[in-house]
Amino acid sequence: MLNSIKKLEVVKQSLQNFKMEQSNLDTEFDIAVKSINNHKEPFPADTLLKLYAYYKKATNDYSRPGSSKAIINAFKTNALFQIENISQYEAKRRYIALAKKYLLYRT
């Protein structure tokens, strides 16, 4: 019985840690999105497409690309296909990492 209580406490602590980590990730993601949106210089196309795909996956936005140009929609769709097997959590992590990397070396 005592062993079961200890296991429950460990599970409870793990859940609390996960919630805190998820909250921190969400905050970091929001900051990264604002930083990217506030950046005034143009992005390289490959970086922009990755950011687009990670953002769509991170926010569970499954709407179709809305450009008036078919070629742009094709590139956006392709970027989404390339990340279809990653989780929402991983998409946020990758968005943050790419934003930090890009902004660190460009500012």
C-alpha positions in Angstrom: 0.0 0.0 0.0 2.8 2.4 0.9 4.5 1.6 -2.4 1.4 2.4 -4.3 1.1 5.8 -2.6 4.7 6.6 -3.5 4.0 5.6 -7.2 0.9 7.9 -7.2 2.9 10.8 -5.8 5.6 10.3 -8.5 2.9 10.2 -11.2 1.3 13.3 -9.8 4.6 15.2 -9.7 5.4 14.1 -13.2 2.0 15.5 -14.4 2.7 18.8 -12.6 6.1 19.1 -14.2 4.6 18.4 -17.6 1.9 21.0 -17.1 4.6 23.6 -16.1 6.8 22.6 -19.1 3.8 22.9 -21.4 2.9 26.3 -20.0 6.5 27.5 -20.4 6.5 26.2 -24.0 3.3 28.0 -24.8 4.7 31.2 -23.4 7.9 30.8 -25.4 6.0 30.0 -28.5 3.8 33.2 -28.1 7.0 35.3 -27.7 8.6 33.7 -30.7 5.5 34.3 -32.9 5.4 38.0 -31.8 9.1 38.3 -32.5 8.8 36.9 -36.0 5.7 39.0 -36.7 7.5 42.2 -35.6 10.6 41.4 -37.7 10.7 44.0 -40.6 13.1 42.4 -43.0 12.0 39.8 -45.5 12.7 36.2 -44.6 14.3 33.6 -46.9 11.6 31.6 -48.6 12.7 28.3 -47.0 12.7 29.8 -43.5 9.3 31.4 -44.1 7.8 28.1 -45.3 9.1 26.2 -42.3 7.8 28.8 -39.9 4.4 28.7 -41.7 4.2 24.9 -41.4 5.3 24.8 -37.8 2.9 27.5 -36.9 0.0 25.8 -38.6 0.8 22.5 -36.9 1.5 24.1 -33.5 -1.9 25.9 -33.5 -3.8 23.0 -35.0 -4.9 25.2 -37.9 -5.9 22.9 -40.7 -7.3 25.5 -43.0 -6.2 25.5 -46.6 -3.5 28.0 -47.7 -5.1 31.2 -48.8 -2.8 32.8 -51.3 -4.2 34.1 -54.6 -1.3 32.4 -56.4 -1.5 28.7 -56.9 2.3 28.2 -56.8 2.5 29.7 -53.3 -0.3 27.5 -52.1 1.6 24.5 -53.6 4.7 25.4 -51.7 2.8 25.9 -48.4 1.0 22.6 -48.9 4.3 20.9 -49.5 5.7 22.4 -46.3 2.8 21.1 -44.4 3.2 17.6 -45.8 6.8 17.6 -44.8 5.9 17.9 -41.1 2.7 15.9 -41.0 4.2 13.3 -38.6 5.3 15.6 -35.8 3.3 16.5 -32.8 1.9 19.9 -31.8 4.4 20.0 -29.0 7.3 19.3 -31.4 6.0 21.9 -33.9 6.1 24.5 -31.1 9.6 23.5 -30.2 10.9 23.7 -33.8 9.2 27.0 -34.4 10.9 28.5 -31.3 14.3 27.0 -32.3 14.0 28.3 -35.8 12.9 31.7 -34.7 15.7 32.0 -32.2 18.3 30.8 -34.7 17.1 33.1 -37.5 16.7 36.2 -35.3 20.0 35.6 -33.4 22.0 35.6 -36.6 20.1 38.3 -38.5 19.8 41.1 -35.9 
